[in-house]
Amino acid sequence: MEQVTIVGLDLAKRVFQVHGTTADGGIAIRKKLSRAQVLAFFADLPPCVVAMEACATAHYWAREIGALGHNVRLVPPAYVKPFVKRQKNDAADAEAIAEAASRPTMRFVEPKSPQQQARAMVFRTRDLFVRQRTQTINALRAHLAEHGLIAPQGMSNLANIRRLIDEAAAEVEPLVVETAHIYLEQIDDLSSRILKLEATLKQEAARTDASSRMMTMPGVGPITAMAIEAFAPSLCVFRRSRDFAAWLGLVPRQHSTGGKQILGRTSKMGQRDIRRLLIIGAMSVIRWATRKGTTPGSWLHSILQRKPRKVAAIALANKMARTLWAMETRKEDYRDPRLTAA
């Protein structure tokens, strides 16, 4: 068998497809493997480039195969799709992965460590429970509305919803009150779990210098700091601050042609959890600045004078991302906690 230089590995739960190519692009290996055969196959293979789509389980396999001496590259699935020829199947996908990884200008995903994935699991679980709690509250409000009980919106009005149910106990069917209390118990259980997960995130954030440094910036708390540590690669891999902001999808989408620059709305192409949290943090800073007032002539004062608050929040989130990059690459705390200096 000729020397294999690039291997494309199509991941699955039980059946894996391998496509190996030589230096001149010729096909050297086309093979289907079971899950138990994967590591044994790569252990016998001379060191080469092993490419996979950055999908579910990819980071685990990247660590395991990388430990065998191979150079592992994770390719974003969106960048693999253009290389799929006609019909989609496991063999075609593995070939497309190998072809995409061979491109000199291809961009790759940094494999995550077990610690990053553990923190990401805590973050995702909290996010899931928050959504479930919101869904449960909305379902309860909808059911109560069917019986003429209009409940106020939001988690902050949960005490008012309880009082509304207790006061209407004599006016509605007993089954309605009984079922409503089941909803309330579920909401309380989810709230308790969310608080425990938030406490865990705060503890994890306090353990690392990077998270503590990020939290010196207004609008960045322990949850945002841990999201950056869990989902983003080391900020030092970005050449400049704009690259990090672009990776988060906080820059305008381009549709330029003929030498004419045409910019649209934000691209939203990057990591959505970090982008969402930065925008939420930016909105909290803007609300605080609106109440307390901003320094005339400052960047924040200027943009709030010219743009709507939501547009200003996107711009501020972009600025926060760039500042976080500078703080991390220079190992410095945030210098101006007022966020009003130009």
Secondary structure as GFF3:
##gff-version 3
##sequence-region A 1 342
A	DSSP	beta_strand	6	10	.	.	.	ID=ss1
A	DSSP	beta_strand	15	21	.	.	.	ID=ss2
A	DSSP	beta_strand	27	34	.	.	.	ID=ss3
A	DSSP	three_ten_helix	35	37	.	.	.	ID=ss4
A	DSSP	alpha_helix	38	44	.	.	.	ID=ss5
A	DSSP	beta_strand	49	53	.	.	.	ID=ss6
A	DSSP	alpha_helix	58	66	.	.	.	ID=ss7
A	DSSP	beta_strand	71	75	.	.	.	ID=ss8
A	DSSP	alpha_helix	77	80	.	.	.	ID=ss9
A	DSSP	three_ten_helix	81	83	.	.	.	ID=ss10
A	DSSP	alpha_helix	90	101	.	.	.	ID=ss11
A	DSSP	alpha_helix	114	145	.	.	.	ID=ss12
A	DSSP	three_ten_helix	155	157	.	.	.	ID=ss13
A	DSSP	alpha_helix	158	167	.	.	.	ID=ss14
A	DSSP	alpha_helix	174	207	.	.	.	ID=ss15
A	DSSP	alpha_helix	209	214	.	.	.	ID=ss16
A	DSSP	alpha_helix	222	231	.	.	.	ID=ss17
A	DSSP	three_ten_helix	235	237	.	.	.	ID=ss18
A	DSSP	alpha_helix	241	247	.	.	.	ID=ss19
A	DSSP	beta_strand	252	254	.	.	.	ID=ss20
A	DSSP	beta_strand	263	266	.	.	.	ID=ss21
A	DSSP	alpha_helix	272	292	.	.	.	ID=ss22
A	DSSP	alpha_helix	299	306	.	.	.	ID=ss23
A	DSSP	alpha_helix	309	330	.	.	.	ID=ss24
###
